[in-house]
Amino acid sequence: MPAAPIHLVPIYLPNHTTVLAQLAPRLEQAFATSVVVRASRFDPEGAFDGSRGQYHATALLDLLLGEERDARVLGVAGVDLFIPILTYVFGEAQLEGTAAVVSTYRLDNAIYGLPKDDRLLLDRLTKEAVHELGHTFGLLHCRRSQCVMHSSTYAEDIDLKSARFCTSCDPMAGPGRK
């Protein structure tokens, strides 16, 4: 695990100062490295697909990669993300690369007509951020339902898993990668 910090970049994220200040120590603990919050240096509108009313996650990854090649960077968006073969995604990452993006949009209970729950939103965001950053370390989806690398299709799936890697997936453990 490199000692280089993880850069958090807000992308149309309401209350980004508070959200990222709460997320940063959780990521520091998960990856045993420092986390730096910084402003975006690009215009995310190039990733917007007007016909879908969503932002293309892969295009956001490309924008993140264009500005940060030597450090691991996580874009944290407050907008709805998609990839062409799926209706929506919670996030996307460059496998064994340096960039990942996650969205709070579908992690928020309010989108489903439920009462707002900031604690649950932060827990879900943490799990998805750790999951996507795990992909940047070369980790694939895990079959263990409690592992943070387990694939999630619905927000409720995220609630069922841990924010931690299982022993087989833990990038701190070294060669146990799948």
C-alpha positions as CSV (number, residue, x, y, z in Angstrom):
1,M,0.0,0.0,0.0
2,P,1.6,3.3,-1.1
3,A,2.0,6.1,1.4
4,A,0.7,8.6,-1.1
5,P,-2.4,10.3,0.2
6,I,-5.9,9.7,-1.3
7,H,-7.3,12.9,-2.8
8,L,-11.0,13.5,-2.3
9,V,-12.6,15.7,-5.0
10,P,-16.2,17.0,-4.6
11,I,-18.3,17.0,-7.8
12,Y,-21.6,18.8,-7.4
13,L,-21.7,17.7,-3.8
14,P,-24.0,19.7,-1.5
15,N,-22.5,20.3,1.9
16,H,-19.2,18.9,0.6
17,T,-17.1,20.4,3.4
18,T,-19.0,18.5,6.0
19,V,-19.5,15.3,4.1
20,L,-15.8,15.0,3.0
21,A,-14.6,15.9,6.5
22,Q,-16.6,13.0,7.9
23,L,-15.5,10.6,5.1
24,A,-11.8,11.4,5.2
25,P,-10.9,9.8,8.6
26,R,-12.9,6.7,7.7
27,L,-10.8,6.3,4.5
28,E,-7.6,7.1,6.4
29,Q,-8.4,4.2,8.8
30,A,-9.4,1.8,6.0
31,F,-6.3,2.4,3.9
32,A,-3.7,3.5,6.5
33,T,-2.8,6.6,4.6
34,S,-3.7,10.3,4.7
35,V,-6.6,11.8,2.9
36,V,-6.5,15.3,1.3
37,V,-9.7,17.1,0.4
38,R,-9.2,19.4,-2.6
39,A,-11.3,21.3,-5.2
40,S,-12.0,19.9,-8.6
41,R,-9.9,21.3,-11.4
42,F,-12.3,20.4,-14.2
43,D,-15.8,21.1,-15.5
44,P,-18.0,18.0,-14.9
45,E,-20.6,19.1,-17.4
46,G,-18.8,17.2,-20.2
47,A,-19.9,14.0,-18.5
48,F,-23.6,15.0,-18.4
49,D,-26.0,13.0,-20.7
50,G,-29.0,15.1,-21.3
51,S,-31.1,12.2,-22.7
52,R,-30.7,10.3,-19.5
53,G,-30.5,13.2,-17.1
54,Q,-27.5,11.6,-15.5
55,Y,-23.7,11.8,-15.5
56,H,-21.6,9.2,-17.2
57,A,-19.3,7.7,-14.5
58,T,-16.6,6.7,-16.9
59,A,-16.4,10.2,-18.4
60,L,-16.0,11.5,-14.8
61,L,-13.2,9.0,-14.3
62,D,-11.5,10.3,-17.4
63,L,-11.7,13.8,-16.1
64,L,-10.3,12.8,-12.7
65,L,-7.4,10.9,-14.4
66,G,-6.7,13.9,-16.6
67,E,-5.8,16.0,-13.6
68,E,-4.2,13.5,-11.2
69,R,-1.9,10.7,-12.5
70,D,0.5,10.3,-9.6
71,A,-2.0,10.1,-6.7
72,R,-5.1,8.1,-6.0
73,V,-8.1,10.2,-6.4
74,L,-11.8,9.7,-5.5
75,G,-14.4,11.9,-6.9
76,V,-17.4,12.2,-4.6
77,A,-20.5,13.3,-6.5
78,G,-23.9,14.5,-5.5
79,V,-25.4,13.6,-8.9
80,D,-26.9,10.5,-10.4
81,L,-24.3,8.3,-12.2
82,F,-24.7,5.7,-14.9
83,I,-22.7,3.5,-17.3
84,P,-24.3,2.7,-20.7
85,I,-25.2,-0.9,-19.8
86,L,-26.8,-0.1,-16.4
87,T,-29.6,2.2,-15.4
88,Y,-27.5,3.6,-12.6
89,V,-24.3,2.9,-10.6
90,F,-23.2,3.9,-7.1
91,G,-19.7,4.3,-8.4
92,E,-17.0,3.2,-10.7
93,A,-13.3,2.7,-10.5
94,Q,-10.3,2.1,-12.7
95,L,-9.1,-1.4,-11.9
96,E,-5.5,-1.3,-10.6
97,G,-5.5,2.4,-11.5
98,T,-5.6,5.7,-9.7
99,A,-9.1,7.0,-10.1
100,A,-12.6,6.2,-8.7
101,V,-15.8,8.0,-8.4
102,V,-18.8,7.5,-6.1
103,S,-22.2,9.2,-5.8
104,T,-24.3,10.0,-2.8
105,Y,-27.4,10.4,-5.0
106,R,-28.8,6.9,-4.7
107,L,-27.3,6.3,-1.3
108,D,-29.7,8.9,0.3
109,N,-32.9,7.6,1.8
110,A,-34.7,10.8,0.6
111,I,-34.4,9.7,-3.0
112,Y,-36.7,6.8,-2.1
113,G,-39.2,8.9,-0.3
114,L,-37.9,7.8,3.1
115,P,-36.9,10.1,6.0
116,K,-33.5,11.6,5.6
117,D,-30.8,9.7,7.6
118,D,-27.4,11.4,7.5
119,R,-25.7,8.6,9.6
120,L,-27.0,5.9,7.2
121,L,-25.9,8.1,4.2
122,L,-22.4,8.4,5.6
123,D,-22.2,4.7,6.3
124,R,-23.3,3.9,2.8
125,L,-20.9,6.4,1.3
126,T,-18.0,5.0,3.3
127,K,-18.7,1.5,2.1
128,E,-19.0,2.5,-1.5
129,A,-15.8,4.7,-1.3
130,V,-13.8,1.9,0.2
131,H,-15.3,-0.5,-2.3
132,E,-14.4,1.6,-5.3
133,L,-10.9,2.5,-4.0
134,G,-10.4,-1.3,-3.4
135,H,-10.8,-1.7,-7.1
136,T,-8.0,0.8,-7.7
137,F,-5.8,-1.6,-5.7
138,G,-6.7,-4.4,-8.0
139,L,-9.5,-6.0,-5.9
140,L,-12.4,-7.7,-7.7
141,H,-15.9,-8.4,-6.4
142,C,-15.9,-10.8,-3.4
143,R,-18.5,-13.6,-2.9
144,R,-18.5,-13.1,0.9
145,S,-21.6,-11.0,1.6
146,Q,-20.1,-9.2,4.5
147,C,-17.0,-8.0,2.7
148,V,-17.0,-4.4,1.5
149,M,-15.9,-5.8,-1.9
150,H,-19.2,-7.7,-2.3
151,S,-21.1,-6.2,-5.3
152,S,-24.2,-4.1,-4.4
153,T,-27.1,-3.6,-6.8
154,Y,-29.5,-1.8,-4.3
155,A,-28.9,0.5,-1.4
156,E,-30.2,-2.2,0.9
157,D,-27.4,-4.5,-0.3
158,I,-24.9,-1.9,0.9
159,D,-26.5,-1.9,4.4
160,L,-25.9,-5.6,4.7
161,K,-22.2,-5.6,4.2
162,S,-19.4,-4.3,6.4
163,A,-17.2,-1.3,5.7
164,R,-14.2,-3.6,6.0
165,F,-12.3,-6.0,3.7
166,C,-12.5,-9.7,4.4
167,T,-9.1,-11.4,5.1
168,S,-8.9,-12.5,1.4
169,C,-9.5,-9.0,0.1
170,D,-7.6,-6.9,2.5
171,P,-5.0,-4.9,0.4
172,M,-3.0,-4.3,3.6
173,A,-2.5,-8.1,3.9
174,G,-0.6,-8.3,0.6
175,P,-0.8,-11.1,-1.9
176,G,-4.3,-12.4,-0.9
177,R,-5.9,-10.6,-3.9
178,K,-8.4,-12.4,-6.0
